[in-house]
């Protein structure tokens, strides 16, 4: 990787780190040149990934930018935003990057914020950082209510599936990761589409990596999104359900079995028993026009109440179990478990 100029890196404490930027490109011809040119001079390499862009964004950068740090990668077929990002991450890892930052080419992510994303990783406080557009209350107040409600629901579901109860705005694509941590992720299994950011959180949790939010302003461009909401909503729901089940199994039964595991098992069984027993007695009573006795009601309600209390205790334990000890300093160098696809 090329050397760096400028003092911003030294000021942030990353003078000995090779920082690379990955910019996935698809229908961003109008904005990508400005994004590339705005990348701070302290960055060692810039990987522009043309994801089979019909507008020729990659060719435009190749011909229009003379910056020696820029490498343009061309995907033979469209891989999706996640797939394009992973292609850039792999190349950056191969060429010796220490920290890899992903910035979209649509102009909605300010490259000037890059030092804020790298600094916690360089200081050893985090393994992965991501943007949070909901930190500033003035920005939040100006957002449409439907967007706020939708993000609140999506963030809660992402907390359940990913296990990071301390973060918000899970679909934010402005991210940075320590290269050693990325080398240990099963990159070939990470979702290549719009579920990429939230799937990354699940994968990071399996490594017990520390994730930190970085405040940023919300900027929305005028370009039309290629997101197909009904189809992606189904994929998101299925992905969250799958990742939640896997995370619980990995963390509470495969890698460890503790009191929280017992709370989950007993709580689930009690709620299931009480619910099924109560439903059966209600159905029998409605068919035969007979009121259930107080004992029958209690036999149904008590297991549900006790089970709910155990499940709430389990959730409390899960919230307290958010990773807080960064792992990149303890991981060996090199792609020890890197999966290329």
Order of alpha helices (4+ residues) and beta strands (2+ residues): alpha-beta-alpha-beta-alpha-beta-alpha-beta-alpha-beta-alpha-alpha-beta-alpha-alpha-beta-alpha-alpha-alpha
